[in-house]
Each structure stands twice: as structure tokens, then as C-alpha cells.
């Protein structure tokens, strides 16, 4: 099976170079993991950090300015939408902290946490992209 080509956005890389966040290595690993989860994802900047879109709709935004951890915010875009009756996806891993049925946060304090949750995170990204698109 041929490995998928990952396209990191040069504007995001330049922003991170300027911000020089404390978790830069962890951020780079998360960028790779997210983009490799689905070939339809594109990377841009939102909230002064990396953001991931599917079909031109924001779906995952990385909070890089937190002093003690990195956060991935899973959402359905900028516009408020009617809440689904149930959580958007099933998260058997327990990685997500749910804020609403269509908004959840995954937090990472170090590289080991990311490395240990790679498979869970990839599954969550794929499931989220699929579910958020269906519920839009």
C-alpha cells in the first residue's frame, strides 16, 4: 500500500515559527497525524493555530497557546447548528472531553501521550470528519 502524501501548509509552519510555542515537536506530530487520517483534510490557520477543514468546512482546530498542554477542538464549523440528540461519534477510547454533543476536546500534555494515543486519535479524526459532514 502506497503511503499517502501529506501536505503541511507553509503559512501554518511560518506562524508556528513566529509563535515558537513550547510544544512545537508535539504540534508537528499532531499535524502529521491529523492530515494522514484522511486525504480530504486541508490545513489552514484559525484562532492563531493550525486548523483542519474537510470540504471547506472547519472541523478540527488546534489550540497551541495553552501553557501546560495542547488541545484539539473537534467541532462542526463556525456557525451555530442545532445540537444532535446524541454525541456526534462514539469515543470508546475516552480521549474526548465533550462540551456539547457536537463539540469535544482532546488534550495532550506531552509527546508520550500523543504517541500512545496515535491509533485512537486517527480513529476519532476519521469518525469525526464522517459524522460532522453527515450532520451539517
Helices and strands as residue ranges (DSSP letters): H 10-19, H 24-37, E 41-46, E 49-54, E 57-63, E 70-74, E 97-100, E 103-108, H 111-116, H 118-135
